[in-house]
Amino acid sequence: MNYSLPLPHMKKKRLLGMTPEELKEVAIQLGMPRFAGGQIAKWLYVQHVTSIDEMTNLSKAHRELLKEHFIVGATPPVDAQCSVDGTIKYLFEVQGVRGKEQDEVKGPSTLYVETVYIPDGDRATLCVSCQVGCKNL
């Protein structure tokens, strides 16, 4: 595996979505001990942190270094509609470029995907849209 850090002029990369092995490689690339990648993975996937500052078992210097190149990458919904039965419909923003009909001058456009949480007694169902196309707000 050969993971490369984003260059200073590039956008920060998301930590969410990286595997524990990729996170260990990130730690090594940043001059941190390899085990720090495992700590980062636990913060992301077990503790569900939304900020690098919450990763308190990493030194402040390592957190600052991590923040120079990365973001956690959690995206809150732009809208949530709750039903009386407990169902919640969430709307998430996704950045992208529309198909050929997209005006090249306008560039990237804001698109949306929906997710619906449906409670059912002691369990629940989560429906996640895999296509963009929900109406703009």
N, C-alpha and C positions, 0 to 999 in steps of 0.2 A: 504494500500500500504506500503510495507516495502522495501525501496530502500537502497542499501548498497554502500558505497564508495569503489572504488578500493583500495586495499592495496598498500603500497609503492612499492613493488616489481612487481606489476601488470602494464600492459599497461594502459595508460590514456584512459578513456571512452569518447565517442563522446556525445556532447550535442545535436547536430542535430538529430532529430528523437524522442527525448523525448517529452512527452506531457507537457502542462503547469503544471498539477498536479505533474508529476514526477520532473519537474524543481523546484517546490516549496519544494518538499521533499529533493532534493539536497541542496537547500539553508538552510533548517532547519538542515540537517546533518552536514553542514559546519559551523553552528553557526551563520548564517546570518538570518535576518528577513524573514518570509514567503513571504512577498510581493516582495522580491528580485527575487524569482523564476519567478514571473510575468514579472519583468523587463527583466530578461534574455530571457524569451520567446519572448518579443517584439523585443529585439535586434536580435534574431535568425530569427524569422519568419516575421517580418515587416521591419526591417532595413537591414536584410540580411548581417550582419557583418561576417567577415572571421577570426576575432581575438578577443579573450577575452579582450585584451587591448582597443578595440573600445567601450566597454560597459561602457561609461564614467559616467553614473549615479550610478554606483557601486563604492564604495570606492576603493582606490588603494589596501588597505589591502585585501579586499574581492576579487578583481580581481586576486591578487597574490595567494590567497588560492584556488580559482577556478582553476587557471592554474596548480597548483600542482597535481590535480586529473583529469582534463578534458582538452579536446581540442574542438574547435568548430566542426570540422569534415567535413568541406566543402572540396571537392576534385576537383581541377581544371582538365580540360581535358588534356590528353597527346598529343592530336592532334585535329586540326579543319581544315576541308576542305570547302572552300566557293565556291559556284557556282555563275554564272553570274545572275541567277534569284533570288538570295538572300538566297537560301537554304544553310544551314550549317550542315555538318555532324561532330559530335563530337565523339571522342574515349576516354573512361574512363577506367582507370586501376582498377581492382578488385583483391584483394588478396584472394586466396582460395587454396584448395587442389583438384587436379583433381581426377577422379574416380579411380577404382582399378588398372588401367594401370599405374598410377603415380608411379614412382620409389620411394620407401620409403626412400632411402638415400637422394634424392634431396629435399624432404619435400614440403613445400608450393610452388606453382608456380604462376606466374603472368598471369592473365587472363584479357580479355577486353570485354566491352559492348559498343554498339553504341547507339547514340541518334541523331535524325535528326530533325532540326528546319526547317519548311516549311512555309514561309510567303505567305499570300493570301489576298491581298488588305488590308483591315483594321483589319484583324484577322490573326491568325497563327495556325499551327498544330505542336505539338511536339510528335514525335514517340520515345518511349523509349523501348529499347530491354530489355526483362526480362530473357534472357539467355546469358550465356557467350559463347565465341567461335569465336569471330572475330580474324582475323589473327594478329599475333604479328607484331610489326613494324619492 
